Amino acid sequence: MNKILLKEQLSDDVFMMKLEAPLIAEERLPGQFIILQLDSEYGERIPLTIADADEKEGSITIIFQVVGKTTSDLSDLKQGEYVDNLVGPLGQPTHIENFGTVVCVGGGIGVAPMHPIAKALKEAGNKVIIIMGARNKDLLIMEKEMTAIGDELIICTDDGSYGRKALVTEPLKELCEKDPKPDMAIAIGPPIMMKFCAETTRPFKVFTQVSLNTIMVDGTGMCGGCRVNIDGRPKFVCVDGPEFDGHLVDFDNMMARLGAYRDQESKAHQCKLDKQIEAKEGR
């Protein structure tokens, strides 16, 4: 059981939680994740990236968006309550060294897992340029934290309510067109965003790393739910990743696999909503 030490709502459907997990906090490295389960007997197991950790406090920070039943249930928990099961740190950590100039592109909730990576890259001596994107101003997260890390911060919103009215690929292309071009790019966010970031950098031959968030069950590579095609070969995100060369990822296959349980997810989420409505109406 892992105690919720702190809970904050960052936007309409995005939440931050600090969880008591001293062993994970001590061992975790940038890029790694945990698998969380709310009900140890019947609950779904979901992967969540570790956005931060505090070894002295013995805590890890997760930031998640409500997209289905489990994340909805997680958002209902209060400070002082407990999460049944937490496993981690899992996955291969980010390779950190002084590459030169690194462009870190975070889309939506992808800004959260980008935070420890950008921080570690800066500490390693890199020039870090951060591009943050969201549908609108209200959905932007961690602007203050990323401003403190980056040598340059570029904010894009789809509706132009804050920063530039543009997709994140627009400033990414502009940076690739400069002389000298970036030495590396990292993109974390929705699969379609990562796909087009990789396609943007491909003509410029800028190595582009992406962090994949697929369906996972056990986190050990046994179930095969997180299988992806990398350069035509099968890899497992939970043990081989979550980070891969974005120019080698078969994003179309990955996105098709992500939709495999969409009907079941929709029914489970709707069932929870129906129960909430019935409770409010006293039925």
Buried (B, 14 or more C-beta within 10 A) or exposed (E): EBBBBEBEEBBEBBBBBBBBBBEBBEEBBBBBBBBBBBEEEEBBBBBBBBBBBEEEEBBBBBBBBBEBBBBBBBBEBEEEEEBEBBBBBBBBBBEBEEBEBBBBBBBBBBBBBBBBBBBBBBEEEBBBBBBBBBEEBBBBBBBEBBEEBBEBBBBBBEEEBBBBEBBBBBBBBEBBEEEEBBBBBBBBBBBEBBBBBBBBBEEBEBBBBBBBBBBBBBBEBEBEBBBBBBEEEEBBBBBBBBBBEBBBBBBEEBBEBBEEBEEEBEEBBEEBEEEEEEEEEEE
